[in-house]
């Protein structure tokens, strides 16, 4: 067990709110429900969703390292 202070834990909890972004944005379907613009032959509807997979992974990594979870054993 590590001795973490309450303000430090409270500060870390705010980072978890970033994880809501890649969950909520793709649920807003009317925003990306179109075929144009195309990217490499893929309609906007598909490449926008795939872009959020990458953005979600980046945000998850940011939260992981910002909260100090890399020191778990």
Secondary structure, DSSP 8 states (H G I E B T S, - for coil): -----HHHHHHHHGGGGHHHHHHHGGG-HHHH----S-BTTB-HHHHHHHHHHHHHHHHHHHHHHHTTGGG--
